[in-house]
Amino acid sequence: MIFQDSFEAQIKGLFGYNKVLKASYSYKLLENCCMNDYLKQSNGKYPDWNVQEQAGDWPAEIKVKHSELMNKSLKRKQGKGRREVSQ
């Protein structure tokens, strides 16, 4: 695996660019810049749909649907019929 040293960069958020001193190639950095922009615009309040950052719990109907989806996934036929790649 190839690694990239951290670097200084201007990272685009929701409402402009953010100076980041130790940037790297990571989706988390972009997510953090967008979240910081949102928090500035909303006086520190997370969006209603951002349950994880609010340390909240999903509504019961969502948890039931998620459970059904996971059970369906476990019961499906495994394997994609992939074949070995010859060299």
Gaussian input, Z-matrix of N, CA and C with variables (Angstrom, degrees):
# hf/3-21g

backbone

0 1
 N
 C     1     B1
 C     2     B2     1     A1
 N     3     B3     2     A2     1     D1
 C     4     B4     3     A3     2     D2
 C     5     B5     4     A4     3     D3
 N     6     B6     5     A5     4     D4
 C     7     B7     6     A6     5     D5
 C     8     B8     7     A7     6     D6
 N     9     B9     8     A8     7     D7
 C    10    B10     9     A9     8     D8
 C    11    B11    10    A10     9     D9
 N    12    B12    11    A11    10    D10
 C    13    B13    12    A12    11    D11
 C    14    B14    13    A13    12    D12
 N    15    B15    14    A14    13    D13
 C    16    B16    15    A15    14    D14
 C    17    B17    16    A16    15    D15
 N    18    B18    17    A17    16    D16
 C    19    B19    18    A18    17    D17
 C    20    B20    19    A19    18    D18
 N    21    B21    20    A20    19    D19
 C    22    B22    21    A21    20    D20
 C    23    B23    22    A22    21    D21
 N    24    B24    23    A23    22    D22
 C    25    B25    24    A24    23    D23
 C    26    B26    25    A25    24    D24
 N    27    B27    26    A26    25    D25
 C    28    B28    27    A27    26    D26
 C    29    B29    28    A28    27    D27
 N    30    B30    29    A29    28    D28
 C    31    B31    30    A30    29    D29
 C    32    B32    31    A31    30    D30
 N    33    B33    32    A32    31    D31
 C    34    B34    33    A33    32    D32
 C    35    B35    34    A34    33    D33
 N    36    B36    35    A35    34    D34
 C    37    B37    36    A36    35    D35
 C    38    B38    37    A37    36    D36
 N    39    B39    38    A38    37    D37
 C    40    B40    39    A39    38    D38
 C    41    B41    40    A40    39    D39
 N    42    B42    41    A41    40    D40
 C    43    B43    42    A42    41    D41
 C    44    B44    43    A43    42    D42
 N    45    B45    44    A44    43    D43
 C    46    B46    45    A45    44    D44
 C    47    B47    46    A46    45    D45
 N    48    B48    47    A47    46    D46
 C    49    B49    48    A48    47    D47
 C    50    B50    49    A49    48    D48
 N    51    B51    50    A50    49    D49
 C    52    B52    51    A51    50    D50
 C    53    B53    52    A52    51    D51
 N    54    B54    53    A53    52    D52
 C    55    B55    54    A54    53    D53
 C    56    B56    55    A55    54    D54
 N    57    B57    56    A56    55    D55
 C    58    B58    57    A57    56    D56
 C    59    B59    58    A58    57    D57
 N    60    B60    59    A59    58    D58
 C    61    B61    60    A60    59    D59
 C    62    B62    61    A61    60    D60
 N    63    B63    62    A62    61    D61
 C    64    B64    63    A63    62    D62
 C    65    B65    64    A64    63    D63
 N    66    B66    65    A65    64    D64
 C    67    B67    66    A66    65    D65
 C    68    B68    67    A67    66    D66
 N    69    B69    68    A68    67    D67
 C    70    B70    69    A69    68    D68
 C    71    B71    70    A70    69    D69
 N    72    B72    71    A71    70    D70
 C    73    B73    72    A72    71    D71
 C    74    B74    73    A73    72    D72
 N    75    B75    74    A74    73    D73
 C    76    B76    75    A75    74    D74
 C    77    B77    76    A76    75    D75
 N    78    B78    77    A77    76    D76
 C    79    B79    78    A78    77    D77
 C    80    B80    79    A79    78    D78
 N    81    B81    80    A80    79    D79
 C    82    B82    81    A81    80    D80
 C    83    B83    82    A82    81    D81
 N    84    B84    83    A83    82    D82
 C    85    B85    84    A84    83    D83
 C    86    B86    85    A85    84    D84
 N    87    B87    86    A86    85    D85
 C    88    B88    87    A87    86    D86
 C    89    B89    88    A88    87    D87
 N    90    B90    89    A89    88    D88
 C    91    B91    90    A90    89    D89
 C    92    B92    91    A91    90    D90
 N    93    B93    92    A92    91    D91
 C    94    B94    93    A93    92    D92
 C    95    B95    94    A94    93    D93
 N    96    B96    95    A95    94    D94
 C    97    B97    96    A96    95    D95
 C    98    B98    97    A97    96    D96
 N    99    B99    98    A98    97    D97
 C   100   B100    99    A99    98    D98
 C   101   B101   100   A100    99    D99
 N   102   B102   101   A101   100   D100
 C   103   B103   102   A102   101   D101
 C   104   B104   103   A103   102   D102
 N   105   B105   104   A104   103   D103
 C   106   B106   105   A105   104   D104
 C   107   B107   106   A106   105   D105
 N   108   B108   107   A107   106   D106
 C   109   B109   108   A108   107   D107
 C   110   B110   109   A109   108   D108
 N   111   B111   110   A110   109   D109
 C   112   B112   111   A111   110   D110
 C   113   B113   112   A112   111   D111
 N   114   B114   113   A113   112   D112
 C   115   B115   114   A114   113   D113
 C   116   B116   115   A115   114   D114
 N   117   B117   116   A116   115   D115
 C   118   B118   117   A117   116   D116
 C   119   B119   118   A118   117   D117
 N   120   B120   119   A119   118   D118
 C   121   B121   120   A120   119   D119
 C   122   B122   121   A121   120   D120
 N   123   B123   122   A122   121   D121
 C   124   B124   123   A123   122   D122
 C   125   B125   124   A124   123   D123
 N   126   B126   125   A125   124   D124
 C   127   B127   126   A126   125   D125
 C   128   B128   127   A127   126   D126
 N   129   B129   128   A128   127   D127
 C   130   B130   129   A129   128   D128
 C   131   B131   130   A130   129   D129
 N   132   B132   131   A131   130   D130
 C   133   B133   132   A132   131   D131
 C   134   B134   133   A133   132   D132
 N   135   B135   134   A134   133   D133
 C   136   B136   135   A135   134   D134
 C   137   B137   136   A136   135   D135
 N   138   B138   137   A137   136   D136
 C   139   B139   138   A138   137   D137
 C   140   B140   139   A139   138   D138
 N   141   B141   140   A140   139   D139
 C   142   B142   141   A141   140   D140
 C   143   B143   142   A142   141   D141
 N   144   B144   143   A143   142   D142
 C   145   B145   144   A144   143   D143
 C   146   B146   145   A145   144   D144
 N   147   B147   146   A146   145   D145
 C   148   B148   147   A147   146   D146
 C   149   B149   148   A148   147   D147
 N   150   B150   149   A149   148   D148
 C   151   B151   150   A150   149   D149
 C   152   B152   151   A151   150   D150
 N   153   B153   152   A152   151   D151
 C   154   B154   153   A153   152   D152
 C   155   B155   154   A154   153   D153
 N   156   B156   155   A155   154   D154
 C   157   B157   156   A156   155   D155
 C   158   B158   157   A157   156   D156
 N   159   B159   158   A158   157   D157
 C   160   B160   159   A159   158   D158
 C   161   B161   160   A160   159   D159
 N   162   B162   161   A161   160   D160
 C   163   B163   162   A162   161   D161
 C   164   B164   163   A163   162   D162
 N   165   B165   164   A164   163   D163
 C   166   B166   165   A165   164   D164
 C   167   B167   166   A166   165   D165
 N   168   B168   167   A167   166   D166
 C   169   B169   168   A168   167   D167
 C   170   B170   169   A169   168   D168
 N   171   B171   170   A170   169   D169
 C   172   B172   171   A171   170   D170
 C   173   B173   172   A172   171   D171
 N   174   B174   173   A173   172   D172
 C   175   B175   174   A174   173   D173
 C   176   B176   175   A175   174   D174
 N   177   B177   176   A176   175   D175
 C   178   B178   177   A177   176   D176
 C   179   B179   178   A178   177   D177
 N   180   B180   179   A179   178   D178
 C   181   B181   180   A180   179   D179
 C   182   B182   181   A181   180   D180
 N   183   B183   182   A182   181   D181
 C   184   B184   183   A183   182   D182
 C   185   B185   184   A184   183   D183
 N   186   B186   185   A185   184   D184
 C   187   B187   186   A186   185   D185
 C   188   B188   187   A187   186   D186
 N   189   B189   188   A188   187   D187
 C   190   B190   189   A189   188   D188
 C   191   B191   190   A190   189   D189
 N   192   B192   191   A191   190   D190
 C   193   B193   192   A192   191   D191
 C   194   B194   193   A193   192   D192
 N   195   B195   194   A194   193   D193
 C   196   B196   195   A195   194   D194
 C   197   B197   196   A196   195   D195
 N   198   B198   197   A197   196   D196
 C   199   B199   198   A198   197   D197
 C   200   B200   199   A199   198   D198
 N   201   B201   200   A200   199   D199
 C   202   B202   201   A201   200   D200
 C   203   B203   202   A202   201   D201
 N   204   B204   203   A203   202   D202
 C   205   B205   204   A204   203   D203
 C   206   B206   205   A205   204   D204
 N   207   B207   206   A206   205   D205
 C   208   B208   207   A207   206   D206
 C   209   B209   208   A208   207   D207
 N   210   B210   209   A209   208   D208
 C   211   B211   210   A210   209   D209
 C   212   B212   211   A211   210   D210
 N   213   B213   212   A212   211   D211
 C   214   B214   213   A213   212   D212
 C   215   B215   214   A214   213   D213
 N   216   B216   215   A215   214   D214
 C   217   B217   216   A216   215   D215
 C   218   B218   217   A217   216   D216
 N   219   B219   218   A218   217   D217
 C   220   B220   219   A219   218   D218
 C   221   B221   220   A220   219   D219
 N   222   B222   221   A221   220   D220
 C   223   B223   222   A222   221   D221
 C   224   B224   223   A223   222   D222
 N   225   B225   224   A224   223   D223
 C   226   B226   225   A225   224   D224
 C   227   B227   226   A226   225   D225
 N   228   B228   227   A227   226   D226
 C   229   B229   228   A228   227   D227
 C   230   B230   229   A229   228   D228
 N   231   B231   230   A230   229   D229
 C   232   B232   231   A231   230   D230
 C   233   B233   232   A232   231   D231
 N   234   B234   233   A233   232   D232
 C   235   B235   234   A234   233   D233
 C   236   B236   235   A235   234   D234
 N   237   B237   236   A236   235   D235
 C   238   B238   237   A237   236   D236
 C   239   B239   238   A238   237   D237
 N   240   B240   239   A239   238   D238
 C   241   B241   240   A240   239   D239
 C   242   B242   241   A241   240   D240
 N   243   B243   242   A242   241   D241
 C   244   B244   243   A243   242   D242
 C   245   B245   244   A244   243   D243
 N   246   B246   245   A245   244   D244
 C   247   B247   246   A246   245   D245
 C   248   B248   247   A247   246   D246
 N   249   B249   248   A248   247   D247
 C   250   B250   249   A249   248   D248
 C   251   B251   250   A250   249   D249
 N   252   B252   251   A251   250   D250
 C   253   B253   252   A252   251   D251
 C   254   B254   253   A253   252   D252
 N   255   B255   254   A254   253   D253
 C   256   B256   255   A255   254   D254
 C   257   B257   256   A256   255   D255
 N   258   B258   257   A257   256   D256
 C   259   B259   258   A258   257   D257
 C   260   B260   259   A259   258   D258

   B1=1.4398
   B2=1.5175
   B3=1.3141
   B4=1.4557
   B5=1.5214
   B6=1.3176
   B7=1.4565
   B8=1.5168
   B9=1.3085
   B10=1.4568
   B11=1.5210
   B12=1.3361
   B13=1.4601
   B14=1.5270
   B15=1.3294
   B16=1.4595
   B17=1.5243
   B18=1.3272
   B19=1.4537
   B20=1.5304
   B21=1.3368
   B22=1.4626
   B23=1.5177
   B24=1.3392
   B25=1.4578
   B26=1.5183
   B27=1.3155
   B28=1.4561
   B29=1.5304
   B30=1.3249
   B31=1.4610
   B32=1.5215
   B33=1.3300
   B34=1.4620
   B35=1.5192
   B36=1.3321
   B37=1.4561
   B38=1.5183
   B39=1.3052
   B40=1.4629
   B41=1.5177
   B42=1.3354
   B43=1.4623
   B44=1.5161
   B45=1.3015
   B46=1.4517
   B47=1.5166
   B48=1.3196
   B49=1.4622
   B50=1.5217
   B51=1.3311
   B52=1.4613
   B53=1.5211
   B54=1.3226
   B55=1.4628
   B56=1.5275
   B57=1.3092
   B58=1.4611
   B59=1.5243
   B60=1.3245
   B61=1.4628
   B62=1.5255
   B63=1.3186
   B64=1.4721
   B65=1.5263
   B66=1.3174
   B67=1.4629
   B68=1.5305
   B69=1.2996
   B70=1.4574
   B71=1.5176
   B72=1.2994
   B73=1.4611
   B74=1.5201
   B75=1.3209
   B76=1.4534
   B77=1.5339
   B78=1.3306
   B79=1.4608
   B80=1.5300
   B81=1.3173
   B82=1.4606
   B83=1.5272
   B84=1.3096
   B85=1.4564
   B86=1.5294
   B87=1.3240
   B88=1.4612
   B89=1.5208
   B90=1.3284
   B91=1.4660
   B92=1.5274
   B93=1.3216
   B94=1.4671
   B95=1.5234
   B96=1.3366
   B97=1.4679
   B98=1.5246
   B99=1.3294
   B100=1.4672
   B101=1.5240
   B102=1.3302
   B103=1.4583
   B104=1.5275
   B105=1.3254
   B106=1.4680
   B107=1.5258
   B108=1.3391
   B109=1.4609
   B110=1.5226
   B111=1.3223
   B112=1.4651
   B113=1.5267
   B114=1.3368
   B115=1.4626
   B116=1.5290
   B117=1.3253
   B118=1.4651
   B119=1.5299
   B120=1.3287
   B121=1.4669
   B122=1.5257
   B123=1.3283
   B124=1.4720
   B125=1.5307
   B126=1.3346
   B127=1.4707
   B128=1.5288
   B129=1.3132
   B130=1.4587
   B131=1.5128
   B132=1.3306
   B133=1.4626
   B134=1.5258
   B135=1.3261
   B136=1.4660
   B137=1.5199
   B138=1.3352
   B139=1.4613
   B140=1.5295
   B141=1.3208
   B142=1.4672
   B143=1.5206
   B144=1.3389
   B145=1.4617
   B146=1.5282
   B147=1.3195
   B148=1.4555
   B149=1.5273
   B150=1.3096
   B151=1.4639
   B152=1.5266
   B153=1.3172
   B154=1.4670
   B155=1.5297
   B156=1.3436
   B157=1.4609
   B158=1.5213
   B159=1.3237
   B160=1.4569
   B161=1.5255
   B162=1.3212
   B163=1.4684
   B164=1.5239
   B165=1.3354
   B166=1.4651
   B167=1.5147
   B168=1.3151
   B169=1.4542
   B170=1.5171
   B171=1.3255
   B172=1.4566
   B173=1.5264
   B174=1.3458
   B175=1.4614
   B176=1.5307
   B177=1.3250
   B178=1.4648
   B179=1.5296
   B180=1.3267
   B181=1.4694
   B182=1.5257
   B183=1.3115
   B184=1.4627
   B185=1.5268
   B186=1.3321
   B187=1.4639
   B188=1.5268
   B189=1.3364
   B190=1.4703
   B191=1.5315
   B192=1.3304
   B193=1.4739
   B194=1.5258
   B195=1.3289
   B196=1.4619
   B197=1.5240
   B198=1.3171
   B199=1.4552
   B200=1.5289
   B201=1.3365
   B202=1.4681
   B203=1.5185
   B204=1.3085
   B205=1.4605
   B206=1.5225
   B207=1.3316
   B208=1.4617
   B209=1.5392
   B210=1.3230
   B211=1.4677
   B212=1.5207
   B213=1.3176
   B214=1.4676
   B215=1.5282
   B216=1.3108
   B217=1.4610
   B218=1.5260
   B219=1.3325
   B220=1.4636
   B221=1.5241
   B222=1.3245
   B223=1.4678
   B224=1.5231
   B225=1.3280
   B226=1.4667
   B227=1.5214
   B228=1.3098
   B229=1.4570
   B230=1.5255
   B231=1.3070
   B232=1.4570
   B233=1.5186
   B234=1.2913
   B235=1.4618
   B236=1.5144
   B237=1.2661
   B238=1.4631
   B239=1.5076
   B240=1.3259
   B241=1.4533
   B242=1.5211
   B243=1.3072
   B244=1.4628
   B245=1.5152
   B246=1.3025
   B247=1.4635
   B248=1.5216
   B249=1.2972
   B250=1.4551
   B251=1.5262
   B252=1.3232
   B253=1.4651
   B254=1.5119
   B255=1.3341
   B256=1.4730
   B257=1.5192
   B258=1.3144
   B259=1.4716
   B260=1.4874
   A1=108.52
   A2=116.56
   A3=122.28
   A4=108.62
   A5=116.66
   A6=121.66
   A7=109.78
   A8=116.36
   A9=123.00
   A10=108.17
   A11=116.30
   A12=119.74
   A13=109.38
   A14=116.27
   A15=120.63
   A16=109.57
   A17=116.06
   A18=120.94
   A19=109.30
   A20=116.47
   A21=121.31
   A22=108.64
   A23=116.96
   A24=119.66
   A25=111.32
   A26=115.49
   A27=123.40
   A28=105.77
   A29=116.90
   A30=121.91
   A31=108.71
   A32=115.49
   A33=120.47
   A34=110.41
   A35=115.40
   A36=121.74
   A37=109.37
   A38=117.81
   A39=121.31
   A40=112.52
   A41=117.10
   A42=120.53
   A43=113.32
   A44=118.39
   A45=121.08
   A46=110.37
   A47=114.82
   A48=120.25
   A49=111.32
   A50=114.75
   A51=122.74
   A52=108.22
   A53=117.19
   A54=120.57
   A55=108.17
   A56=116.15
   A57=122.46
   A58=107.55
   A59=116.48
   A60=120.49
   A61=112.98
   A62=116.75
   A63=119.79
   A64=109.28
   A65=115.24
   A66=121.15
   A67=109.88
   A68=114.82
   A69=121.44
   A70=107.11
   A71=117.31
   A72=120.80
   A73=108.17
   A74=115.75
   A75=120.43
   A76=109.70
   A77=116.46
   A78=120.61
   A79=110.34
   A80=116.71
   A81=121.26
   A82=110.81
   A83=116.93
   A84=121.42
   A85=110.26
   A86=117.45
   A87=120.99
   A88=111.00
   A89=116.23
   A90=120.96
   A91=110.37
   A92=117.07
   A93=121.16
   A94=111.50
   A95=117.82
   A96=120.28
   A97=110.44
   A98=117.31
   A99=120.60
   A100=110.50
   A101=116.97
   A102=120.32
   A103=110.53
   A104=117.83
   A105=121.01
   A106=111.10
   A107=117.36
   A108=120.79
   A109=110.51
   A110=116.68
   A111=120.58
   A112=110.90
   A113=115.98
   A114=120.16
   A115=111.82
   A116=116.88
   A117=120.37
   A118=110.58
   A119=116.96
   A120=121.51
   A121=112.12
   A122=117.05
   A123=120.22
   A124=112.45
   A125=116.33
   A126=121.19
   A127=112.67
   A128=116.54
   A129=121.45
   A130=115.54
   A131=117.83
   A132=120.65
   A133=109.78
   A134=115.80
   A135=120.36
   A136=110.20
   A137=117.94
   A138=120.09
   A139=110.74
   A140=117.46
   A141=121.56
   A142=111.87
   A143=117.15
   A144=120.79
   A145=112.50
   A146=118.39
   A147=121.14
   A148=109.60
   A149=115.35
   A150=122.87
   A151=111.71
   A152=117.29
   A153=121.01
   A154=112.23
   A155=117.00
   A156=119.82
   A157=112.43
   A158=117.24
   A159=121.07
   A160=111.78
   A161=116.86
   A162=122.79
   A163=110.23
   A164=114.53
   A165=120.17
   A166=111.88
   A167=114.55
   A168=121.69
   A169=108.19
   A170=116.26
   A171=120.63
   A172=109.91
   A173=117.28
   A174=120.23
   A175=110.62
   A176=116.50
   A177=122.08
   A178=111.80
   A179=117.87
   A180=119.80
   A181=111.78
   A182=117.87
   A183=121.53
   A184=109.56
   A185=116.97
   A186=120.05
   A187=111.07
   A188=117.50
   A189=121.20
   A190=109.99
   A191=117.12
   A192=121.18
   A193=110.90
   A194=117.17
   A195=120.53
   A196=110.54
   A197=116.77
   A198=121.42
   A199=110.85
   A200=116.53
   A201=120.39
   A202=111.15
   A203=116.98
   A204=121.71
   A205=111.35
   A206=116.88
   A207=120.30
   A208=111.02
   A209=117.29
   A210=120.66
   A211=111.04
   A212=116.70
   A213=120.88
   A214=110.03
   A215=116.26
   A216=121.47
   A217=111.34
   A218=117.16
   A219=120.88
   A220=112.22
   A221=117.03
   A222=121.55
   A223=113.89
   A224=117.51
   A225=118.75
   A226=110.47
   A227=114.02
   A228=120.66
   A229=109.31
   A230=115.72
   A231=120.57
   A232=110.30
   A233=115.43
   A234=120.80
   A235=110.13
   A236=115.52
   A237=121.11
   A238=110.86
   A239=117.78
   A240=119.80
   A241=111.40
   A242=115.74
   A243=119.41
   A244=109.98
   A245=114.21
   A246=119.24
   A247=109.51
   A248=115.36
   A249=120.70
   A250=109.47
   A251=115.41
   A252=120.37
   A253=108.11
   A254=115.37
   A255=118.85
   A256=109.55
   A257=115.37
   A258=119.46
   A259=111.47
   D1=140.82
   D2=179.16
   D3=-99.47
   D4=132.13
   D5=179.22
   D6=-110.95
   D7=150.16
   D8=177.24
   D9=-113.25
   D10=130.14
   D11=174.95
   D12=-62.40
   D13=152.56
   D14=176.16
   D15=-64.54
   D16=154.61
   D17=-177.45
   D18=-148.58
   D19=161.24
   D20=176.54
   D21=-83.94
   D22=136.27
   D23=-176.80
   D24=-154.60
   D25=161.98
   D26=170.64
   D27=-100.83
   D28=113.77
   D29=-176.16
   D30=-105.61
   D31=130.71
   D32=-178.24
   D33=-74.59
   D34=129.36
   D35=174.56
   D36=-109.26
   D37=-153.07
   D38=179.99
   D39=-73.78
   D40=-35.21
   D41=-171.65
   D42=-124.39
   D43=24.65
   D44=179.54
   D45=142.02
   D46=-162.00
   D47=-176.01
   D48=-102.07
   D49=149.19
   D50=178.77
   D51=-120.52
   D52=130.58
   D53=176.75
   D54=-78.13
   D55=124.45
   D56=-179.85
   D57=-122.32
   D58=122.09
   D59=-176.15
   D60=-77.18
   D61=-34.93
   D62=-179.28
   D63=-122.04
   D64=70.53
   D65=-179.98
   D66=-81.15
   D67=157.92
   D68=174.50
   D69=-151.15
   D70=173.00
   D71=178.41
   D72=-83.50
   D73=91.75
   D74=-174.41
   D75=-150.13
   D76=133.75
   D77=175.88
   D78=-62.14
   D79=-29.88
   D80=-176.46
   D81=-63.65
   D82=-36.06
   D83=178.42
   D84=-63.19
   D85=-45.23
   D86=177.74
   D87=-63.51
   D88=-42.46
   D89=178.46
   D90=-60.43
   D91=-44.61
   D92=-179.29
   D93=-63.52
   D94=-40.55
   D95=179.02
   D96=-63.77
   D97=-43.18
   D98=178.49
   D99=-64.49
   D100=-42.34
   D101=-179.15
   D102=-65.15
   D103=-41.54
   D104=178.31
   D105=-62.02
   D106=-42.16
   D107=176.91
   D108=-60.83
   D109=-44.46
   D110=-179.37
   D111=-62.06
   D112=-45.03
   D113=-178.63
   D114=-62.60
   D115=-36.09
   D116=177.68
   D117=-64.62
   D118=-40.61
   D119=-177.71
   D120=-75.29
   D121=-24.71
   D122=-174.23
   D123=-108.33
   D124=18.86
   D125=-179.37
   D126=56.18
   D127=41.51
   D128=174.68
   D129=81.83
   D130=9.45
   D131=-179.52
   D132=-98.06
   D133=127.78
   D134=176.98
   D135=-71.47
   D136=154.67
   D137=176.13
   D138=-62.28
   D139=150.34
   D140=-179.19
   D141=-56.71
   D142=-36.03
   D143=-176.65
   D144=-77.24
   D145=-9.57
   D146=-177.14
   D147=-90.31
   D148=73.05
   D149=-173.34
   D150=-66.01
   D151=-40.61
   D152=-175.09
   D153=-59.76
   D154=-48.69
   D155=-178.37
   D156=-67.47
   D157=-23.28
   D158=179.03
   D159=-87.50
   D160=2.24
   D161=-176.88
   D162=53.99
   D163=37.96
   D164=-179.75
   D165=-97.02
   D166=-173.54
   D167=-179.84
   D168=-125.41
   D169=143.60
   D170=178.49
   D171=-67.98
   D172=151.43
   D173=174.46
   D174=-60.47
   D175=152.47
   D176=-175.95
   D177=-56.06
   D178=-41.63
   D179=-177.87
   D180=-63.32
   D181=-34.20
   D182=177.88
   D183=-69.89
   D184=-42.69
   D185=179.39
   D186=-62.97
   D187=-38.37
   D188=178.68
   D189=-64.76
   D190=-47.16
   D191=179.45
   D192=-61.88
   D193=-40.34
   D194=178.09
   D195=-62.53
   D196=-43.37
   D197=178.68
   D198=-61.93
   D199=-42.86
   D200=177.92
   D201=-61.82
   D202=-41.95
   D203=178.88
   D204=-63.37
   D205=-43.25
   D206=179.45
   D207=-64.90
   D208=-41.46
   D209=178.51
   D210=-64.50
   D211=-40.87
   D212=178.13
   D213=-62.50
   D214=-40.41
   D215=179.14
   D216=-63.18
   D217=-40.54
   D218=-179.93
   D219=-67.08
   D220=-30.20
   D221=-175.64
   D222=-86.87
   D223=-14.27
   D224=-177.18
   D225=-71.46
   D226=158.68
   D227=179.66
   D228=-63.27
   D229=129.93
   D230=-179.11
   D231=-84.24
   D232=154.73
   D233=178.22
   D234=90.99
   D235=143.98
   D236=-177.37
   D237=-109.43
   D238=7.36
   D239=-177.86
   D240=71.42
   D241=26.27
   D242=-179.86
   D243=-74.10
   D244=149.84
   D245=178.78
   D246=-113.28
   D247=159.54
   D248=179.89
   D249=-69.15
   D250=140.12
   D251=178.00
   D252=-85.90
   D253=124.73
   D254=179.02
   D255=-85.23
   D256=151.14
   D257=-178.67
   D258=-107.09

